[in-house]
Amino acid sequence: MTVAIIGNGDYSWNNSYRKSVFNSSSFGPSGKVKIKNLSILWSTTDVNIAANSLTSGTQPDIVLYYAYGAAPNSSISTALANYINKGGVVIYGTADNTASDANILLQGIYGTTNPPVAYNRGTSSNVNDYQINNLPDNSIINGPFGNLSSKYWGEDNSGSVFVQNLPSSALQIASANNPYSNQSISPDDSIIWYDESHNFVYVGDSVAAAWDTTTSKTGWAAIFNQSTGLPKSKLFGYWNSGTAGTVFVYNAALDLNLLAWAINRAAVSGINEH
C-alpha cells in the first residue's frame, strides 16, 4: 500500500519519527501489523500540489494530512472530498487555532447543510490532556498498538480545534471536555473522532513527534522508540493539579492504531483494489 503525506516537520507525518514505522516492527512483513510493503507515494507541504496529485495519476491508499504549515483551502478540500467519495482514506490533524481552515475542509467533505462545525478553544494557555473513551471493542481505541480505553492523549499547544455537531455516522474517540480547564465544554464536543462511512479521521491538534530521548512534559507528546520505531507513552501535559506531567499520554500509540485502521479500510473498501 501507499500513503501520501501533506504537511512538514515534527507536527506532520513528514519526519523521521513517524516515518520510522513504515516497513518496520510496527508495519511490515514481520511487524505488529503485517503488510508486505507500506511506502510513501508522495509528500508535499503545498496543498495546491497535493490537490493536483490527488486529481491526476496514481492514487494513494491513504492520505496522512497533519496540517501544520499546510492549511486547507478550497482546492485541497474539493480534491479530498472527491478522493474520499472514491474510497480514499484520510487522517487529518489541525494546526493551531485554525477552526476556519478546518471548516473549509469539513464543508468540502460533508457539504454546507448541517456539517460538523470546528471551533477554537479560546484563550487558555494550558497544554491539556484528554481521556480516550472507554470502548474496548472499538478497533481504533483497542488496536494492535494497545488498548487505549480510558488512557490519555495530549495536545501540545493552546490552540486545539474542537468539533461539534458530529454526523450520525461518526464516533467520538476523545471528548473536548476535561476537568482541568475545559469543564464548561460539552462532553458531546470532540477533539478526536472518525467517520467510517467517509473513511475519515479528525484529530484536533497535529501534535509534534520525537524520539523517546525527549523529556519535556509540555512538548512532543507523540514519542517513538529510536531503535524500534514502536510507540511509547510519556508523562505529559496538565491535569487536575495544574502540575506539568501528571498523567501518561499515548499519542504515538493512537497515531499507529489510526494508521492500522486506515490500512484495513483501504483494504476492504478503499480507492485501490487489494
Contacts in CASP RR format, 6 or more apart in sequence:
PFRMAT RR
TARGET T0000
AUTHOR 0000-0000-0000
METHOD contacts of the structure
MODEL  1
MTVAIIGNGDYSWNNSYRKSVFNSSSFGPSGKVKIKNLSILWSTTDVNIA
ANSLTSGTQPDIVLYYAYGAAPNSSISTALANYINKGGVVIYGTADNTAS
DANILLQGIYGTTNPPVAYNRGTSSNVNDYQINNLPDNSIINGPFGNLSS
KYWGEDNSGSVFVQNLPSSALQIASANNPYSNQSISPDDSIIWYDESHNF
VYVGDSVAAAWDTTTSKTGWAAIFNQSTGLPKSKLFGYWNSGTAGTVFVY
NAALDLNLLAWAINRAAVSGINEH
1 35 0 8 1.000
1 37 0 8 1.000
1 38 0 8 1.000
1 39 0 8 1.000
1 61 0 8 1.000
1 62 0 8 1.000
1 263 0 8 1.000
1 266 0 8 1.000
1 267 0 8 1.000
1 272 0 8 1.000
1 274 0 8 1.000
2 38 0 8 1.000
2 39 0 8 1.000
2 40 0 8 1.000
2 41 0 8 1.000
2 58 0 8 1.000
2 60 0 8 1.000
2 61 0 8 1.000
2 62 0 8 1.000
3 13 0 8 1.000
3 22 0 8 1.000
3 38 0 8 1.000
3 39 0 8 1.000
3 40 0 8 1.000
3 41 0 8 1.000
3 60 0 8 1.000
3 61 0 8 1.000
3 62 0 8 1.000
3 63 0 8 1.000
3 64 0 8 1.000
4 40 0 8 1.000
4 41 0 8 1.000
4 42 0 8 1.000
4 43 0 8 1.000
4 50 0 8 1.000
4 53 0 8 1.000
4 54 0 8 1.000
4 60 0 8 1.000
4 62 0 8 1.000
4 63 0 8 1.000
4 64 0 8 1.000
5 12 0 8 1.000
5 13 0 8 1.000
5 14 0 8 1.000
5 40 0 8 1.000
5 42 0 8 1.000
5 43 0 8 1.000
5 44 0 8 1.000
5 63 0 8 1.000
5 64 0 8 1.000
5 65 0 8 1.000
6 12 0 8 1.000
6 43 0 8 1.000
6 44 0 8 1.000
6 45 0 8 1.000
6 47 0 8 1.000
6 50 0 8 1.000
6 63 0 8 1.000
6 64 0 8 1.000
6 65 0 8 1.000
6 66 0 8 1.000
6 67 0 8 1.000
6 70 0 8 1.000
6 76 0 8 1.000
7 13 0 8 1.000
7 14 0 8 1.000
7 43 0 8 1.000
7 44 0 8 1.000
7 45 0 8 1.000
7 65 0 8 1.000
7 66 0 8 1.000
7 67 0 8 1.000
7 68 0 8 1.000
7 69 0 8 1.000
7 70 0 8 1.000
8 14 0 8 1.000
8 45 0 8 1.000
8 68 0 8 1.000
8 69 0 8 1.000
8 70 0 8 1.000
9 15 0 8 1.000
9 68 0 8 1.000
10 17 0 8 1.000
10 208 0 8 1.000
10 209 0 8 1.000
10 210 0 8 1.000
10 220 0 8 1.000
11 66 0 8 1.000
11 68 0 8 1.000
11 69 0 8 1.000
11 95 0 8 1.000
11 206 0 8 1.000
11 207 0 8 1.000
11 208 0 8 1.000
11 209 0 8 1.000
12 18 0 8 1.000
12 64 0 8 1.000
12 66 0 8 1.000
12 68 0 8 1.000
12 70 0 8 1.000
12 206 0 8 1.000
13 19 0 8 1.000
13 64 0 8 1.000
13 66 0 8 1.000
14 43 0 8 1.000
14 45 0 8 1.000
15 209 0 8 1.000
17 209 0 8 1.000
17 210 0 8 1.000
17 211 0 8 1.000
17 222 0 8 1.000
17 224 0 8 1.000
17 229 0 8 1.000
18 209 0 8 1.000
18 222 0 8 1.000
18 224 0 8 1.000
18 255 0 8 1.000
19 40 0 8 1.000
20 26 0 8 1.000
20 224 0 8 1.000
20 229 0 8 1.000
21 27 0 8 1.000
21 224 0 8 1.000
21 229 0 8 1.000
21 256 0 8 1.000
21 259 0 8 1.000
22 28 0 8 1.000
22 38 0 8 1.000
22 39 0 8 1.000
22 40 0 8 1.000
23 29 0 8 1.000
23 37 0 8 1.000
23 38 0 8 1.000
23 39 0 8 1.000
24 31 0 8 1.000
24 228 0 8 1.000
24 229 0 8 1.000
25 31 0 8 1.000
25 32 0 8 1.000
25 228 0 8 1.000
25 229 0 8 1.000
25 230 0 8 1.000
26 32 0 8 1.000
26 33 0 8 1.000
26 145 0 8 1.000
26 229 0 8 1.000
26 230 0 8 1.000
26 231 0 8 1.000
26 256 0 8 1.000
27 33 0 8 1.000
27 35 0 8 1.000
27 38 0 8 1.000
27 256 0 8 1.000
27 259 0 8 1.000
27 260 0 8 1.000
27 263 0 8 1.000
28 34 0 8 1.000
28 35 0 8 1.000
28 36 0 8 1.000
28 37 0 8 1.000
28 38 0 8 1.000
29 35 0 8 1.000
29 36 0 8 1.000
32 144 0 8 1.000
32 145 0 8 1.000
32 230 0 8 1.000
33 144 0 8 1.000
33 259 0 8 1.000
33 260 0 8 1.000
33 263 0 8 1.000
35 263 0 8 1.000
38 263 0 8 1.000
41 58 0 8 1.000
41 60 0 8 1.000
42 53 0 8 1.000
42 60 0 8 1.000
44 50 0 8 1.000
44 53 0 8 1.000
44 70 0 8 1.000
45 69 0 8 1.000
45 70 0 8 1.000
46 70 0 8 1.000
47 70 0 8 1.000
47 71 0 8 1.000
47 72 0 8 1.000
47 73 0 8 1.000
47 75 0 8 1.000
47 76 0 8 1.000
48 73 0 8 1.000
48 75 0 8 1.000
48 76 0 8 1.000
50 65 0 8 1.000
50 70 0 8 1.000
50 76 0 8 1.000
50 79 0 8 1.000
51 75 0 8 1.000
51 76 0 8 1.000
51 78 0 8 1.000
51 79 0 8 1.000
52 79 0 8 1.000
54 63 0 8 1.000
54 76 0 8 1.000
54 79 0 8 1.000
54 80 0 8 1.000
54 82 0 8 1.000
54 83 0 8 1.000
55 79 0 8 1.000
55 82 0 8 1.000
59 83 0 8 1.000
59 86 0 8 1.000
59 88 0 8 1.000
59 271 0 8 1.000
59 272 0 8 1.000
61 88 0 8 1.000
61 89 0 8 1.000
61 263 0 8 1.000
61 266 0 8 1.000
61 270 0 8 1.000
61 271 0 8 1.000
61 272 0 8 1.000
61 274 0 8 1.000
62 88 0 8 1.000
62 89 0 8 1.000
62 90 0 8 1.000
62 91 0 8 1.000
62 259 0 8 1.000
62 262 0 8 1.000
62 263 0 8 1.000
62 266 0 8 1.000
63 80 0 8 1.000
63 83 0 8 1.000
63 88 0 8 1.000
63 89 0 8 1.000
63 90 0 8 1.000
63 91 0 8 1.000
64 91 0 8 1.000
64 259 0 8 1.000
65 80 0 8 1.000
65 90 0 8 1.000
65 91 0 8 1.000
65 92 0 8 1.000
65 93 0 8 1.000
66 91 0 8 1.000
66 92 0 8 1.000
66 93 0 8 1.000
66 203 0 8 1.000
66 206 0 8 1.000
67 92 0 8 1.000
67 93 0 8 1.000
67 94 0 8 1.000
67 95 0 8 1.000
67 98 0 8 1.000
67 101 0 8 1.000
67 206 0 8 1.000
68 95 0 8 1.000
68 96 0 8 1.000
68 206 0 8 1.000
69 95 0 8 1.000
70 95 0 8 1.000
71 95 0 8 1.000
71 98 0 8 1.000
71 101 0 8 1.000
72 101 0 8 1.000
72 102 0 8 1.000
72 104 0 8 1.000
72 105 0 8 1.000
73 101 0 8 1.000
73 104 0 8 1.000
74 104 0 8 1.000
76 105 0 8 1.000
77 104 0 8 1.000
77 105 0 8 1.000
77 107 0 8 1.000
77 108 0 8 1.000
77 109 0 8 1.000
78 108 0 8 1.000
80 90 0 8 1.000
80 105 0 8 1.000
80 108 0 8 1.000
80 109 0 8 1.000
81 108 0 8 1.000
81 109 0 8 1.000
83 90 0 8 1.000
83 271 0 8 1.000
84 90 0 8 1.000
84 109 0 8 1.000
84 198 0 8 1.000
84 199 0 8 1.000
84 200 0 8 1.000
86 271 0 8 1.000
87 199 0 8 1.000
87 269 0 8 1.000
87 270 0 8 1.000
87 271 0 8 1.000
88 199 0 8 1.000
88 266 0 8 1.000
88 270 0 8 1.000
88 271 0 8 1.000
89 199 0 8 1.000
89 200 0 8 1.000
89 262 0 8 1.000
89 265 0 8 1.000
89 266 0 8 1.000
89 270 0 8 1.000
89 271 0 8 1.000
90 199 0 8 1.000
90 200 0 8 1.000
90 201 0 8 1.000
91 201 0 8 1.000
91 203 0 8 1.000
91 258 0 8 1.000
91 259 0 8 1.000
91 262 0 8 1.000
92 105 0 8 1.000
92 200 0 8 1.000
92 201 0 8 1.000
92 202 0 8 1.000
92 203 0 8 1.000
93 202 0 8 1.000
93 203 0 8 1.000
93 204 0 8 1.000
93 205 0 8 1.000
93 206 0 8 1.000
94 101 0 8 1.000
94 102 0 8 1.000
94 118 0 8 1.000
94 160 0 8 1.000
94 161 0 8 1.000
94 202 0 8 1.000
94 203 0 8 1.000
94 204 0 8 1.000
94 205 0 8 1.000
94 206 0 8 1.000
95 101 0 8 1.000
95 206 0 8 1.000
96 157 0 8 1.000
96 158 0 8 1.000
96 159 0 8 1.000
96 160 0 8 1.000
96 205 0 8 1.000
97 120 0 8 1.000
97 159 0 8 1.000
97 161 0 8 1.000
98 120 0 8 1.000
98 161 0 8 1.000
99 118 0 8 1.000
99 119 0 8 1.000
99 120 0 8 1.000
99 161 0 8 1.000
102 118 0 8 1.000
102 161 0 8 1.000
102 163 0 8 1.000
102 204 0 8 1.000
103 115 0 8 1.000
103 117 0 8 1.000
103 118 0 8 1.000
106 115 0 8 1.000
106 116 0 8 1.000
106 117 0 8 1.000
106 118 0 8 1.000
106 163 0 8 1.000
106 202 0 8 1.000
107 115 0 8 1.000
108 115 0 8 1.000
109 115 0 8 1.000
109 198 0 8 1.000
109 200 0 8 1.000
110 116 0 8 1.000
110 167 0 8 1.000
110 198 0 8 1.000
114 165 0 8 1.000
115 165 0 8 1.000
115 167 0 8 1.000
116 163 0 8 1.000
116 164 0 8 1.000
116 165 0 8 1.000
116 166 0 8 1.000
116 167 0 8 1.000
116 170 0 8 1.000
116 202 0 8 1.000
117 163 0 8 1.000
117 164 0 8 1.000
117 165 0 8 1.000
118 161 0 8 1.000
118 162 0 8 1.000
118 163 0 8 1.000
119 161 0 8 1.000
119 162 0 8 1.000
119 163 0 8 1.000
119 164 0 8 1.000
120 159 0 8 1.000
120 161 0 8 1.000
120 162 0 8 1.000
121 158 0 8 1.000
121 159 0 8 1.000
121 160 0 8 1.000
121 161 0 8 1.000
121 162 0 8 1.000
121 176 0 8 1.000
121 182 0 8 1.000
121 185 0 8 1.000
122 158 0 8 1.000
122 159 0 8 1.000
123 158 0 8 1.000
124 158 0 8 1.000
124 181 0 8 1.000
124 182 0 8 1.000
125 158 0 8 1.000
126 158 0 8 1.000
126 180 0 8 1.000
126 181 0 8 1.000
126 238 0 8 1.000
126 242 0 8 1.000
127 154 0 8 1.000
127 155 0 8 1.000
127 156 0 8 1.000
127 157 0 8 1.000
127 158 0 8 1.000
127 218 0 8 1.000
127 219 0 8 1.000
127 236 0 8 1.000
127 237 0 8 1.000
127 238 0 8 1.000
127 244 0 8 1.000
128 154 0 8 1.000
128 155 0 8 1.000
128 160 0 8 1.000
128 178 0 8 1.000
128 180 0 8 1.000
128 181 0 8 1.000
128 182 0 8 1.000
128 237 0 8 1.000
128 238 0 8 1.000
129 152 0 8 1.000
129 153 0 8 1.000
129 154 0 8 1.000
129 155 0 8 1.000
129 178 0 8 1.000
129 180 0 8 1.000
129 236 0 8 1.000
129 237 0 8 1.000
129 238 0 8 1.000
129 239 0 8 1.000
129 246 0 8 1.000
129 247 0 8 1.000
129 249 0 8 1.000
130 152 0 8 1.000
130 153 0 8 1.000
130 154 0 8 1.000
130 155 0 8 1.000
130 174 0 8 1.000
130 175 0 8 1.000
130 176 0 8 1.000
130 178 0 8 1.000
130 191 0 8 1.000
130 192 0 8 1.000
131 150 0 8 1.000
131 151 0 8 1.000
131 152 0 8 1.000
131 174 0 8 1.000
131 175 0 8 1.000
131 178 0 8 1.000
132 141 0 8 1.000
132 148 0 8 1.000
132 149 0 8 1.000
132 150 0 8 1.000
132 151 0 8 1.000
132 152 0 8 1.000
132 153 0 8 1.000
132 173 0 8 1.000
132 174 0 8 1.000
132 192 0 8 1.000
132 250 0 8 1.000
132 254 0 8 1.000
133 141 0 8 1.000
133 149 0 8 1.000
133 150 0 8 1.000
133 172 0 8 1.000
133 173 0 8 1.000
133 174 0 8 1.000
133 175 0 8 1.000
134 149 0 8 1.000
134 150 0 8 1.000
135 141 0 8 1.000
135 142 0 8 1.000
135 149 0 8 1.000
136 142 0 8 1.000
136 147 0 8 1.000
136 149 0 8 1.000
138 171 0 8 1.000
139 257 0 8 1.000
139 260 0 8 1.000
139 261 0 8 1.000
139 264 0 8 1.000
140 173 0 8 1.000
140 194 0 8 1.000
140 254 0 8 1.000
140 257 0 8 1.000
140 258 0 8 1.000
140 261 0 8 1.000
141 147 0 8 1.000
141 148 0 8 1.000
141 149 0 8 1.000
141 173 0 8 1.000
141 257 0 8 1.000
142 148 0 8 1.000
142 149 0 8 1.000
143 257 0 8 1.000
143 260 0 8 1.000
143 261 0 8 1.000
144 256 0 8 1.000
144 257 0 8 1.000
144 260 0 8 1.000
145 230 0 8 1.000
145 231 0 8 1.000
145 252 0 8 1.000
145 253 0 8 1.000
145 254 0 8 1.000
145 256 0 8 1.000
145 257 0 8 1.000
145 260 0 8 1.000
146 253 0 8 1.000
146 257 0 8 1.000
148 250 0 8 1.000
148 253 0 8 1.000
148 254 0 8 1.000
148 257 0 8 1.000
151 233 0 8 1.000
151 248 0 8 1.000
151 249 0 8 1.000
151 250 0 8 1.000
152 247 0 8 1.000
152 248 0 8 1.000
152 249 0 8 1.000
152 250 0 8 1.000
153 174 0 8 1.000
153 191 0 8 1.000
153 192 0 8 1.000
153 221 0 8 1.000
153 249 0 8 1.000
153 250 0 8 1.000
153 251 0 8 1.000
153 254 0 8 1.000
154 205 0 8 1.000
154 207 0 8 1.000
154 221 0 8 1.000
154 236 0 8 1.000
154 237 0 8 1.000
154 249 0 8 1.000
154 251 0 8 1.000
155 191 0 8 1.000
155 204 0 8 1.000
155 205 0 8 1.000
155 207 0 8 1.000
155 221 0 8 1.000
156 205 0 8 1.000
156 207 0 8 1.000
156 208 0 8 1.000
156 218 0 8 1.000
156 219 0 8 1.000
156 220 0 8 1.000
156 221 0 8 1.000
157 205 0 8 1.000
159 205 0 8 1.000
160 176 0 8 1.000
160 191 0 8 1.000
160 204 0 8 1.000
160 205 0 8 1.000
161 204 0 8 1.000
161 205 0 8 1.000
162 176 0 8 1.000
162 185 0 8 1.000
162 189 0 8 1.000
162 190 0 8 1.000
162 191 0 8 1.000
162 204 0 8 1.000
163 176 0 8 1.000
163 189 0 8 1.000
163 190 0 8 1.000
163 191 0 8 1.000
163 193 0 8 1.000
163 202 0 8 1.000
163 204 0 8 1.000
164 186 0 8 1.000
164 188 0 8 1.000
164 189 0 8 1.000
164 190 0 8 1.000
166 172 0 8 1.000
166 188 0 8 1.000
166 190 0 8 1.000
166 193 0 8 1.000
166 195 0 8 1.000
167 195 0 8 1.000
167 197 0 8 1.000
169 195 0 8 1.000
169 196 0 8 1.000
169 197 0 8 1.000
169 198 0 8 1.000
170 193 0 8 1.000
170 194 0 8 1.000
170 195 0 8 1.000
171 193 0 8 1.000
171 194 0 8 1.000
171 195 0 8 1.000
171 196 0 8 1.000
172 188 0 8 1.000
172 190 0 8 1.000
172 192 0 8 1.000
172 193 0 8 1.000
173 190 0 8 1.000
173 192 0 8 1.000
173 193 0 8 1.000
173 194 0 8 1.000
173 254 0 8 1.000
174 190 0 8 1.000
174 191 0 8 1.000
174 192 0 8 1.000
175 187 0 8 1.000
175 188 0 8 1.000
175 189 0 8 1.000
175 190 0 8 1.000
175 191 0 8 1.000
176 182 0 8 1.000
176 185 0 8 1.000
176 186 0 8 1.000
176 189 0 8 1.000
176 190 0 8 1.000
176 191 0 8 1.000
177 183 0 8 1.000
177 185 0 8 1.000
177 186 0 8 1.000
177 187 0 8 1.000
177 189 0 8 1.000
178 239 0 8 1.000
179 239 0 8 1.000
179 240 0 8 1.000
180 238 0 8 1.000
180 239 0 8 1.000
180 240 0 8 1.000
180 242 0 8 1.000
181 238 0 8 1.000
190 202 0 8 1.000
191 203 0 8 1.000
191 204 0 8 1.000
191 205 0 8 1.000
192 201 0 8 1.000
192 202 0 8 1.000
192 203 0 8 1.000
192 204 0 8 1.000
192 254 0 8 1.000
193 201 0 8 1.000
193 202 0 8 1.000
194 200 0 8 1.000
194 201 0 8 1.000
194 202 0 8 1.000
194 258 0 8 1.000
194 261 0 8 1.000
195 201 0 8 1.000
196 265 0 8 1.000
199 262 0 8 1.000
199 265 0 8 1.000
199 266 0 8 1.000
199 269 0 8 1.000
199 270 0 8 1.000
201 258 0 8 1.000
201 261 0 8 1.000
201 262 0 8 1.000
203 258 0 8 1.000
207 221 0 8 1.000
207 222 0 8 1.000
207 251 0 8 1.000
208 219 0 8 1.000
208 220 0 8 1.000
208 221 0 8 1.000
208 222 0 8 1.000
209 220 0 8 1.000
209 222 0 8 1.000
209 223 0 8 1.000
209 224 0 8 1.000
209 252 0 8 1.000
209 255 0 8 1.000
210 220 0 8 1.000
210 222 0 8 1.000
210 223 0 8 1.000
210 224 0 8 1.000
211 223 0 8 1.000
211 224 0 8 1.000
211 225 0 8 1.000
211 226 0 8 1.000
212 223 0 8 1.000
212 224 0 8 1.000
212 225 0 8 1.000
212 226 0 8 1.000
212 232 0 8 1.000
212 234 0 8 1.000
213 226 0 8 1.000
214 220 0 8 1.000
214 223 0 8 1.000
214 234 0 8 1.000
217 235 0 8 1.000
217 236 0 8 1.000
217 237 0 8 1.000
217 244 0 8 1.000
217 245 0 8 1.000
218 236 0 8 1.000
218 237 0 8 1.000
218 238 0 8 1.000
218 244 0 8 1.000
218 245 0 8 1.000
219 236 0 8 1.000
221 234 0 8 1.000
221 236 0 8 1.000
221 237 0 8 1.000
221 249 0 8 1.000
221 251 0 8 1.000
222 231 0 8 1.000
222 251 0 8 1.000
222 252 0 8 1.000
222 255 0 8 1.000
223 231 0 8 1.000
223 232 0 8 1.000
223 233 0 8 1.000
223 234 0 8 1.000
223 251 0 8 1.000
223 252 0 8 1.000
224 230 0 8 1.000
224 231 0 8 1.000
224 232 0 8 1.000
224 252 0 8 1.000
225 231 0 8 1.000
225 232 0 8 1.000
231 250 0 8 1.000
231 251 0 8 1.000
231 252 0 8 1.000
231 253 0 8 1.000
231 255 0 8 1.000
231 256 0 8 1.000
232 252 0 8 1.000
233 248 0 8 1.000
233 249 0 8 1.000
233 250 0 8 1.000
233 253 0 8 1.000
234 248 0 8 1.000
234 249 0 8 1.000
234 251 0 8 1.000
235 245 0 8 1.000
235 246 0 8 1.000
235 247 0 8 1.000
235 248 0 8 1.000
235 249 0 8 1.000
236 245 0 8 1.000
236 247 0 8 1.000
236 248 0 8 1.000
236 249 0 8 1.000
237 244 0 8 1.000
237 245 0 8 1.000
237 246 0 8 1.000
237 247 0 8 1.000
237 249 0 8 1.000
238 244 0 8 1.000
238 245 0 8 1.000
238 246 0 8 1.000
239 245 0 8 1.000
239 246 0 8 1.000
239 247 0 8 1.000
240 246 0 8 1.000
266 272 0 8 1.000
266 274 0 8 1.000
267 274 0 8 1.000
END
